[in-house]
Amino acid sequence: MTRVSRRGFTLIEIMVALTVLAIVVSFIYQVLLNSVRGQDMVRDGLRAPKVQNAILGQIFRDFRYLYWDDFSGNTGFVGKNRDIAGMEADWIDFVTSRPSRTSHFQDEMARDNIPSPLTEVGYALRQNDDNPDWLELWRREDWFVDDNPVKGGKYSLVYDRITKFSLLYFPIPEENYDSKGQEEWDTRVKNQ
């Protein structure tokens, strides 16, 4: 009769195998994580110019029809320099003759699709609730221009992943031209 030896793995052999397996799994995890991060960076890098152009296009369309005249106390245009959590987050309010897109004066007028002759518009930022490294850009619009056209209205989210929003203001070149620009502009303080 022959004796068959039943020899198993020792505890040390099992521990070495598990350690090697953990190192391999950790390496694979890091490679996959870096690949996903790289893919996100490339996607954001390709998407950023499109998003920037769309946001700037919307702001420029509002500026194109900027209305400046005949406001009590010269309250027609206000731009303020502001920081939120160390990020540049300027805000701006003005009046435009571009028809209102989001707000209406009364329900009957909304049903009849009557455009507003003048619209209060503003752009402001606030910190993103989901990621403190980002800001959210909001557009304010009010169908009816009142005595204080830089307040009130309805806010709508433009984009929720902004890292910086900084504006500079330049006077008319013939009048005290400043090549560096100004960080704030308020027609309530000085008639600019």
C-alpha positions as CSV (number, residue, x, y, z in Angstrom):
1,M,0.0,0.0,0.0
2,T,1.3,3.4,-0.9
3,R,0.8,6.3,1.2
4,V,-0.3,9.6,-0.5
5,S,0.9,12.6,1.2
6,R,-1.6,15.5,1.5
7,R,0.4,18.6,1.8
8,G,-1.4,22.0,1.7
9,F,-0.2,25.6,1.7
10,T,1.4,27.0,4.7
11,L,0.1,30.2,6.3
12,I,3.2,32.1,5.1
13,E,2.6,31.0,1.5
14,I,-1.0,32.2,1.6
15,M,0.0,35.5,3.1
16,V,2.7,36.1,0.4
17,A,0.1,35.2,-2.3
18,L,-2.5,37.6,-0.8
19,T,0.1,40.4,-0.5
20,V,1.2,40.0,-4.2
21,L,-2.5,39.9,-5.2
22,A,-3.2,43.1,-3.2
23,I,-0.2,44.9,-4.8
24,V,-1.4,43.9,-8.3
25,V,-5.0,45.0,-7.6
26,S,-3.7,48.3,-6.1
27,F,-1.6,48.9,-9.2
28,I,-4.5,48.1,-11.6
29,Y,-6.8,50.4,-9.5
30,Q,-4.3,53.3,-9.8
31,V,-3.9,52.8,-13.6
32,L,-7.7,52.8,-14.1
33,L,-8.2,55.8,-11.8
34,N,-5.5,57.8,-13.6
35,S,-7.1,56.8,-16.9
36,V,-10.5,58.1,-15.8
37,R,-9.1,61.3,-14.5
38,G,-7.1,61.8,-17.7
39,Q,-10.3,61.2,-19.8
40,D,-12.2,63.7,-17.6
41,M,-9.5,66.3,-18.1
42,V,-9.4,65.8,-21.9
43,R,-13.2,65.9,-22.1
44,D,-13.3,69.1,-19.9
45,G,-10.5,70.6,-22.0
46,L,-12.4,70.0,-25.2
47,R,-15.7,71.1,-23.8
48,A,-14.4,74.3,-22.1
49,P,-14.0,76.4,-25.2
50,K,-17.5,75.5,-26.4
51,V,-19.1,76.3,-23.0
52,Q,-17.1,79.6,-22.7
53,N,-18.1,80.7,-26.2
54,A,-21.8,79.9,-25.5
55,I,-21.7,81.8,-22.2
56,L,-19.9,84.8,-23.7
57,G,-22.3,84.8,-26.7
58,Q,-25.3,85.1,-24.4
59,I,-23.7,87.9,-22.4
60,F,-22.7,89.7,-25.6
61,R,-26.2,89.4,-27.0
62,D,-27.5,91.1,-23.8
63,F,-24.7,93.8,-24.1
64,R,-25.4,94.4,-27.8
65,Y,-28.8,95.9,-26.9
66,L,-27.6,97.8,-23.8
67,Y,-30.0,100.6,-22.8
68,W,-28.4,103.4,-21.0
69,D,-30.6,106.5,-20.9
70,D,-33.2,108.2,-18.6
71,F,-33.0,106.3,-15.3
72,S,-33.5,108.0,-12.0
73,G,-30.3,108.3,-10.1
74,N,-28.3,106.9,-13.1
75,T,-28.9,103.3,-12.0
76,G,-28.7,101.8,-15.4
77,F,-25.4,99.9,-15.2
78,V,-23.6,98.5,-12.2
79,G,-20.6,96.2,-12.2
80,K,-18.9,95.1,-9.0
81,N,-15.7,93.3,-8.2
82,R,-16.3,90.4,-5.9
83,D,-14.5,87.3,-4.6
84,I,-16.2,84.1,-3.4
85,A,-14.0,81.6,-1.5
86,G,-10.9,83.1,-3.1
87,M,-12.2,82.9,-6.6
88,E,-13.0,86.0,-8.8
89,A,-16.8,86.2,-9.0
90,D,-17.7,89.7,-10.4
91,W,-21.4,90.6,-10.9
92,I,-23.0,92.9,-13.3
93,D,-26.5,94.4,-13.7
94,F,-27.9,96.5,-16.5
95,V,-30.9,97.2,-18.8
96,T,-31.2,95.9,-22.3
97,S,-33.6,96.4,-25.1
98,R,-33.2,92.7,-26.0
99,P,-36.6,91.0,-25.5
100,S,-37.2,89.1,-22.3
101,R,-36.6,85.3,-22.6
102,T,-37.5,84.0,-19.2
103,S,-39.9,86.3,-17.4
104,H,-43.2,87.9,-18.2
105,F,-45.1,90.8,-16.7
106,Q,-48.5,89.1,-16.5
107,D,-49.9,85.7,-17.5
108,E,-52.2,87.2,-20.2
109,M,-49.2,88.9,-21.8
110,A,-47.2,85.7,-21.6
111,R,-50.0,83.8,-23.5
112,D,-50.0,86.6,-26.1
113,N,-46.2,86.4,-26.3
114,I,-45.9,90.2,-25.9
115,P,-42.2,91.1,-25.7
116,S,-40.9,93.5,-23.2
117,P,-39.6,96.8,-24.5
118,L,-36.8,96.9,-21.9
119,T,-35.5,94.1,-19.7
120,E,-33.4,94.2,-16.5
121,V,-30.5,91.7,-16.8
122,G,-27.8,90.7,-14.4
123,Y,-25.1,88.1,-14.1
124,A,-24.0,86.9,-10.6
125,L,-22.2,84.0,-9.2
126,R,-22.6,81.8,-6.1
127,Q,-20.6,78.9,-4.8
128,N,-21.6,75.5,-6.2
129,D,-23.2,73.3,-3.5
130,D,-21.8,70.1,-4.9
131,N,-18.2,71.2,-5.4
132,P,-16.7,74.1,-3.5
133,D,-14.0,74.5,-6.2
134,W,-16.6,75.7,-8.7
135,L,-19.0,78.6,-8.9
136,E,-22.4,78.8,-10.5
137,L,-23.2,81.6,-13.0
138,W,-26.8,82.8,-12.7
139,R,-28.6,85.2,-15.1
140,R,-31.2,87.6,-13.6
141,E,-34.0,88.9,-15.8
142,D,-36.9,91.1,-15.0
143,W,-39.5,91.9,-17.6
144,F,-40.5,95.2,-16.1
145,V,-37.9,97.9,-15.6
146,D,-38.7,99.8,-12.4
147,D,-37.0,102.6,-10.4
148,N,-34.2,100.3,-9.4
149,P,-33.3,98.2,-12.5
150,V,-30.4,96.4,-10.8
151,K,-32.6,94.5,-8.3
152,G,-35.4,91.9,-8.5
153,G,-36.4,89.5,-11.2
154,K,-36.1,85.8,-11.9
155,Y,-32.8,83.9,-11.8
156,S,-31.9,81.1,-14.1
157,L,-28.7,78.9,-13.9
158,V,-26.4,79.5,-16.9
159,Y,-23.6,77.1,-15.9
160,D,-22.5,75.4,-12.7
161,R,-18.8,74.8,-13.2
162,I,-17.2,78.2,-13.4
163,T,-13.8,78.8,-11.8
164,K,-13.4,82.5,-12.5
165,F,-15.5,85.4,-13.8
166,S,-13.7,88.7,-14.0
167,L,-14.7,91.9,-15.8
168,L,-12.9,95.1,-16.6
169,Y,-14.6,98.3,-17.6
170,F,-13.1,100.9,-20.0
171,P,-14.4,104.4,-20.5
172,I,-14.9,105.9,-24.0
173,P,-11.4,106.3,-25.5
174,E,-11.9,110.0,-26.0
175,E,-12.8,110.6,-22.4
176,N,-10.1,109.9,-19.8
177,Y,-9.0,106.6,-21.4
178,D,-7.4,104.2,-19.0
179,S,-5.5,101.3,-20.7
180,K,-5.7,99.2,-17.5
181,G,-9.4,99.4,-17.1
182,Q,-11.4,99.7,-14.0
183,E,-12.6,96.8,-11.8
184,E,-15.9,98.4,-10.9
185,W,-18.4,100.6,-12.7
186,D,-21.4,102.1,-11.1
187,T,-23.5,104.8,-12.8
188,R,-25.2,105.4,-9.5
189,V,-22.0,106.8,-8.0
190,K,-20.6,108.6,-11.0
191,N,-22.1,109.3,-14.3
192,Q,-19.9,107.3,-16.5
